[in-house]
Amino acid sequence: GLRPCSRAVVDVLERAERGVASLSQASMAGRTGYRADRISAEISADTGFPYLEWRWLAAVRLGCRQLAATDHQIQEIASWLGYQHVGQFERECWYVFGLAPTGLRDLLRSVCGPS
């Protein structure tokens, strides 16, 4: 299982909504009560993935929900998630799913139906 620090980080990321993509380690430290330097070290040791990868996976997962459930523009979704630039969200969608957000939306809607 995960150590308490890692579990706390994962719990925060799983519950995160608006702004998840911009949750710095310092912000996470404030939310969990663990030191920022300890957060990435422990989650990396426990899972093999550093904090930043956990953070962007949480953002992309939440972005998928927004893509499937809303007609919001990709730029609006990226901004809501906390990305400074829409290109960051586009790259991370491509990295995780091999699709740009528009292609991902089309796929999700073809499987799940329109919003």
FENFEN-V523487 format. One record per residue. N is the residue number from 1. PHI is phi in whole degrees, 0 to 359 (none if undefined). OMEGA is omega in radians with two decimals (999 if undefined). BURIAL is 1 if it has 16 or more other ideal C-beta (glycine too) atoms within 10 Angstrom, else 0. Layout:
n: (N	N)
phi: (PHI	PHI)
omega: (OMEGA	OMEGA)
burial: (BURIAL	BURIAL)
//
This chain:
n: (1	2	3	4	5	6	7	8	9	10	11	12	13	14	15	16	17	18	19	20	21	22	23	24	25	26	27	28	29	30	31	32	33	34	35	36	37	38	39	40	41	42	43	44	45	46	47	48	49	50	51	52	53	54	55	56	57	58	59	60	61	62	63	64	65	66	67	68	69	70	71	72	73	74	75	76	77	78	79	80	81	82	83	84	85	86	87	88	89	90	91	92	93	94	95	96	97	98	99	100	101	102	103	104	105	106	107	108	109	110	111	112	113	114	115)
phi: (none	276	291	306	298	297	299	297	296	299	300	297	295	291	268	296	233	306	84	301	292	251	286	288	298	295	296	296	300	297	282	258	86	259	297	302	292	284	302	292	298	287	292	295	295	284	238	87	238	287	307	300	291	299	296	288	295	297	293	294	300	293	299	300	299	294	298	285	261	229	255	299	297	303	302	296	296	301	296	301	288	107	284	287	225	300	301	296	296	300	296	290	298	296	297	281	248	73	222	287	306	294	294	295	300	300	297	300	287	289	272	261	92	290	292)
omega: (3.13	3.02	-3.09	3.13	3.14	3.13	3.14	3.13	3.14	3.12	3.12	-3.12	3.13	3.13	-3.04	3.09	-3.10	3.05	-3.07	-3.09	-3.11	3.11	3.13	3.07	3.11	3.08	3.13	3.10	3.11	-3.12	-3.05	-3.08	3.09	3.13	-3.11	-3.12	3.14	-3.07	-3.09	-3.13	-3.09	-3.12	3.06	3.14	-3.10	-2.99	-3.07	3.14	3.12	-3.12	-3.08	3.10	3.07	-3.12	-3.10	3.04	3.08	-3.14	-3.14	3.10	3.12	3.07	3.09	3.11	3.14	3.12	-3.10	-2.96	-3.07	3.02	-3.14	3.06	3.12	3.12	3.13	-3.14	3.14	3.12	3.12	3.13	3.12	3.10	3.08	-3.09	-3.13	3.13	3.11	3.12	3.13	3.13	-3.10	3.03	-3.13	-3.12	-3.07	-2.98	-3.07	-3.14	2.97	-3.13	3.13	3.08	3.10	3.10	3.13	3.12	-3.13	-3.12	3.10	3.13	-3.02	-3.06	-3.13	-3.14	999)
burial: (0	0	0	0	1	1	0	1	1	1	0	1	1	0	0	1	0	0	0	1	1	0	1	0	1	0	0	1	1	0	0	1	0	1	0	1	0	1	1	1	0	1	1	1	0	1	0	0	0	0	1	0	1	1	1	1	1	1	1	1	0	1	1	1	0	1	1	1	0	0	0	0	0	1	0	0	1	1	1	1	1	1	1	0	0	1	0	1	1	1	0	1	1	0	0	1	0	0	0	0	1	0	0	1	1	0	0	1	0	0	0	0	0	0	0)
//
